[in-house]
Amino acid sequence: MTALFEHSPWVEARADAAPSSGDRHADLMAVVYAATRDEQLALIRAHPELAGKAAVDGTLTQASAAEQASAGLDRLTQEEFDRFHALNAAYRAAHDMPFIICVRLTDKAGILAAMEARAGNDTEVEIATALAEIGKLTKLRLEDLA
């Protein structure tokens, strides 16, 4: 079964415990947005870096591996890999979390451009952006299950 949220089963558990609105995605995201800041950060930090260590050592979840492959992140040149590594490190240094983007809605060039553009953003903006991107990712994962 596809994990809707990376290593964060608490989101689905809380949504299951609450009355359903009839819109599973909305119910799940309501849990995410109602979570404490620490829980939101833990959710964000549960995501792997793009083309990062987990991709190299094979410890990505099945869903993440497929999503990264869909954007070509499993077929990087050494130069591209080095660029991703440097941008991941700079982003993590600036925001203390991995860069999150719904890779299924873009490609390598789009991801790299977004990493460069968002690196200088305020961390609060990046937290909000990461949660919105997790929402897009979750919506696509739900559609895959339908």
C-alpha positions as CSV (number, residue, x, y, z in Angstrom):
1,M,0.0,0.0,0.0
2,T,1.2,3.5,-0.8
3,A,2.0,5.6,2.2
4,L,0.2,8.9,1.7
5,F,2.5,10.7,4.1
6,E,6.2,9.8,4.4
7,H,6.8,8.0,7.7
8,S,3.9,9.9,9.3
9,P,1.0,7.5,9.8
10,W,-0.4,9.9,12.5
11,V,-1.9,12.0,9.8
12,E,-4.1,9.3,8.5
13,A,-4.9,8.0,12.0
14,R,-6.2,11.4,13.1
15,A,-8.2,11.9,9.9
16,D,-9.7,8.4,10.4
17,A,-10.7,9.3,14.0
18,A,-12.5,12.5,13.0
19,P,-15.8,12.8,11.2
20,S,-15.4,12.6,7.5
21,S,-16.3,15.5,5.3
22,G,-16.6,13.2,2.3
23,D,-13.4,14.6,0.9
24,R,-10.5,12.4,2.0
25,H,-7.8,14.9,0.8
26,A,-9.4,17.8,2.6
27,D,-9.8,15.7,5.8
28,L,-6.1,14.7,5.6
29,M,-4.9,18.2,5.0
30,A,-7.1,19.6,7.8
31,V,-5.1,17.3,10.1
32,V,-1.8,18.6,8.7
33,Y,-2.8,22.2,9.1
34,A,-4.3,21.7,12.6
35,A,-1.1,19.9,13.8
36,T,1.4,21.7,16.0
37,R,4.3,23.4,14.4
38,D,6.6,20.7,15.8
39,E,4.4,18.0,14.2
40,Q,4.4,19.9,10.9
41,L,8.1,20.2,10.9
42,A,8.4,16.5,11.8
43,L,6.2,15.7,8.7
44,I,8.3,17.9,6.5
45,R,11.6,16.4,7.8
46,A,10.3,12.9,7.3
47,H,10.6,13.5,3.5
48,P,13.8,12.5,1.8
49,E,16.1,14.9,0.0
50,L,15.7,14.9,-3.7
51,A,18.4,12.7,-5.3
52,G,19.9,12.5,-1.8
53,K,21.3,9.8,0.3
54,A,18.1,7.7,0.5
55,A,18.0,7.6,-3.3
56,V,21.6,6.5,-3.5
57,D,21.4,3.8,-0.8
58,G,18.0,2.5,-1.8
59,T,16.1,3.4,1.3
60,L,13.4,5.6,-0.3
61,T,9.9,4.5,0.2
62,Q,8.4,2.8,-2.9
63,A,6.2,5.9,-3.6
64,S,9.1,8.3,-3.3
65,A,11.4,6.2,-5.5
66,A,8.7,6.1,-8.2
67,E,8.0,9.8,-7.9
68,Q,11.7,10.8,-8.1
69,A,12.1,8.5,-11.1
70,S,9.1,10.1,-12.8
71,A,11.1,13.4,-12.7
72,G,14.3,11.7,-13.9
73,L,16.1,12.0,-10.6
74,D,17.2,8.4,-10.8
75,R,19.1,9.2,-14.0
76,L,21.3,12.1,-13.1
77,T,24.7,12.9,-14.6
78,Q,27.5,13.4,-12.0
79,E,27.2,17.1,-12.6
80,E,23.5,17.1,-12.0
81,F,23.9,14.9,-8.9
82,D,26.5,17.3,-7.5
83,R,24.3,20.3,-8.2
84,F,21.3,18.6,-6.3
85,H,23.6,17.7,-3.5
86,A,24.9,21.3,-3.2
87,L,21.4,22.8,-3.4
88,N,20.0,20.3,-0.9
89,A,22.8,21.2,1.6
90,A,22.3,25.0,1.1
91,Y,18.6,24.6,1.6
92,R,18.9,22.5,4.7
93,A,21.5,24.9,6.1
94,A,19.1,27.8,5.6
95,H,15.8,26.2,6.7
96,D,16.7,23.1,8.7
97,M,14.5,20.8,6.6
98,P,14.6,19.1,3.2
99,F,13.4,20.9,0.1
100,I,9.9,19.7,-0.7
101,I,8.3,19.9,-4.1
102,C,5.7,17.7,-5.8
103,V,8.2,16.2,-8.3
104,R,5.4,14.6,-10.4
105,L,4.3,18.0,-11.5
106,T,7.7,19.2,-12.8
107,D,11.0,17.9,-14.2
108,K,14.7,18.1,-13.3
109,A,15.1,21.6,-14.7
110,G,11.9,22.8,-12.9
111,I,13.1,21.3,-9.6
112,L,16.5,22.8,-9.8
113,A,15.0,26.2,-10.7
114,A,12.6,26.0,-7.7
115,M,15.4,25.0,-5.4
116,E,17.5,28.0,-6.4
117,A,14.5,30.4,-6.3
118,R,13.2,29.2,-2.9
119,A,16.6,28.9,-1.1
120,G,16.5,32.6,-0.1
121,N,12.9,32.6,1.1
122,D,12.0,33.2,4.8
123,T,11.7,29.8,6.6
124,E,8.0,30.5,7.5
125,V,7.3,30.9,3.8
126,E,9.1,27.7,3.1
127,I,7.2,25.8,5.8
128,A,3.9,26.9,4.3
129,T,5.2,26.0,0.8
130,A,6.4,22.6,1.9
131,L,3.0,21.8,3.4
132,A,1.2,22.9,0.3
133,E,3.6,20.7,-1.8
134,I,2.9,17.8,0.5
135,G,-0.8,18.5,-0.1
136,K,-0.3,18.2,-3.9
137,L,1.8,15.0,-3.5
138,T,-0.9,13.5,-1.2
139,K,-3.7,14.3,-3.7
140,L,-1.8,12.5,-6.5
141,R,-1.1,9.5,-4.2
142,L,-4.8,9.4,-3.4
143,E,-5.7,9.5,-7.1
144,D,-3.3,6.6,-7.7
145,L,-5.2,4.5,-5.1
146,A,-8.6,5.3,-6.7
